[in-house]
Amino acid sequence: MIWIQKTVLFTIFFFLFAAASHAELKHFSQEVDQPFCGSQSPDDARIAAVAKAKLEALEKAGTYIESLTVVEDYKLKKDEITAFASGIVRSEIISQKNYATKDGFGIILVLQLEVDSRTLEQKMQKLSTDQTLIEKYSEIQQREKELLTIIQTLEKQNQDLRQIPGRTEIPRKEELEKQYNTTITALTAAEWNRKAIDLWQNGKYIDPNKALEYLDKSIQLDPANSKAYNNRGTAFFNLEQISRAIVDYDAAIRMDAGYAAAYNNRGIAYYHLNENWKAIEDFNQAIRIQPDNVNTYLFRGAAYKKLYQYQRALNDFSKVLTLSPEFSKNMKDQESIFLELNELERICGNARKACNLGLCKAMNYLTDKGFCK
């Protein structure tokens, strides 16, 4: 009996040790030297340095995650893995040093990211079933890269301006300072956007009121960011405030006419208001911009079905199965629409027979309504 207990304990210890040996906390650090010229503050330098260091460190973290066997089955692209990393890593500033030069000042900052591979598979499974979440993290990264590029350009212009003698540079300097402040503020707005997206789970915000609070702050700081309006529209939609959601989707589309997600989301909102032709117009735009989005075909098919456009609905559902065969498990609509299409074909067949006998009223009606070809 004692021998059996020892064997069991040894077996448990072995498996625990084996599991631990395949799990680790991996750290990635990045040092950034962020110079600033003119009248920018150390806080401005710190905000820019943190954003730059985080983006650079995420590239390292993404390469590490990509190398792990746990991610092999999920078939994510390199940029998707980097976006995924931004949603799972923990970041910490481990050192900061300010310095002064004859042209201004700067900051040397070291940021450390931590990846916990023990929870990686669970988080990967969650993200692999919610492509929208990866897209939202990607949008934040894209916005941060745009803003850092603007900062780099402004720094160069500011340095060049210092070479101009006299007071003729003052108006231009004030304009550069204004642009600088706007860009730094927008970087802060990106963090509020990220806070909202951290509340995203299973295709919606788990706390849409809190998400609205964060997104209001993000839009207040960066009113030119179409992605924040799209995200806030979805928070309104989750609260069933569909008209307010459409207002935000309208704003996102005005800012970015090529924003497929905003067209798709506005189409879904119209669909829920039973304005199906408006919904289909938006889905058409979304498909034109992004022709491989499964969700758009699903909703357009559903809208066609509500309008009794069964053949078009069937075409869209068939497209879904072509783009993503695994959707067949969840497509309860597929079987019902085939049954309805068969019934419609039977009705149309009888109407044709009647028309051949001179009784064409039913056939004309069905053809005019798009039921029969």
Secondary structure, 3 states (H helix, E strand, C coil): CHHHHHHHHHHHHHHHHHHHHCCCEEEEEEEEEEEEECCCCHHHHHHHHHHHHHHHHHHHHHHHHHHCHHHHHHCCCHHHHHHHHHHHCEEEEEEEEEEEECCEEEEEEEEEEEEECCCHHHHHHHHHCCHHHHHHHHHHHHHHHHHHHHHHHHHHHHHHHCCCCCCCCHHHHHHHHHHHHHHHHHHHHHHHHHHHHCCEECCEECCHHHHHHHHHHHHHHCCCCHHHHHHHHHHHHHCCCHHHHHHHHHHHHHHCCCCHHHHHHHHHHHHHCCCHHHHHHHHHHHHHHCCCCHHHHHHHHHHHHHCCCHHHHHHHHHHHHHHCHHHHHCCHHHHHHHHHHHHHHHHHHHHHHHHHCCCCHHHHHHHHCCCCC
